[in-house]
Amino acid sequence: MICKGCYADKQLVKAHIIPESFFRNLRADEKTLLLISNRAGVHKKKAPIGVYDKTILCRECEDRFEHIDDYAAKVLVNNDGIEKIRRNGEVAAYRLNEVDTDLIKLFVISLLWRASISRQDFYKKVNLGPLEQKAKDLVWQGSTGNMHDFSFVFAKFDDTEKISKVILEPHSERWFGRRYYRFYIASYVLYVKVDSQSTPEIWERLIPSDNTLFLLSRGKLEDSKEYPVLVDAVKAGSKHN
Ligand SMILES: [Zn+2]
């Protein structure tokens, strides 16, 4: 089959879109994730440790992502030294210091590209269109482009336990007239701009300019609008066990 990375006719491997390392805090007896779709008529299903696609990448191309994925997991999953920024006593944001923010951006772009080329149903709504090639070129060059290219914002839920067992389908949405994709990964919601317009001013302030990564707080998972959907899915899923 043709690899979408090097375009050679080679044997393709199980390529993860959201890296396996993001699910490492699942217990040993829970090596499946619940995938939740909000499309009508599409039912949730279980998938062994995330979603992989055997139709996109060869071993050599898949290996290109290894150090990027490992670094992103180290920063975002382990998040050692994460600092809470409080406003009026409430956690408003988080700060991670001494982060290679270029490498995190490269991770964001590579995640987006992999989701876009994937034929897995779970990533059906992710289609970068004319920006797909641009995303690929940046990843292959190890470049993050200019500050507005695929600019992103991470938001974090307070708890990590509950959300790590389920993931919601990525989808596109509009923010301030720009097209964004929303991904749920580990305890984060990632918003990434896929639009040739510049970053909305309010989100421009969150573009990393040094080694500091600011993350917005999404508060407690229990208080979120996603929570009822997750609870229903977990309950429905457990009936089949
Ligand atoms: Zn390849």
Boltz pocket constraint, residues with backbone or C-beta under 6 A from the ligand:
constraints:
  - pocket:
      binder: B
      contacts: [[A, 3], [A, 4], [A, 5], [A, 6], [A, 7], [A, 8], [A, 57], [A, 58], [A, 59], [A, 60], [A, 61], [A, 62]]
      max_distance: 6.0
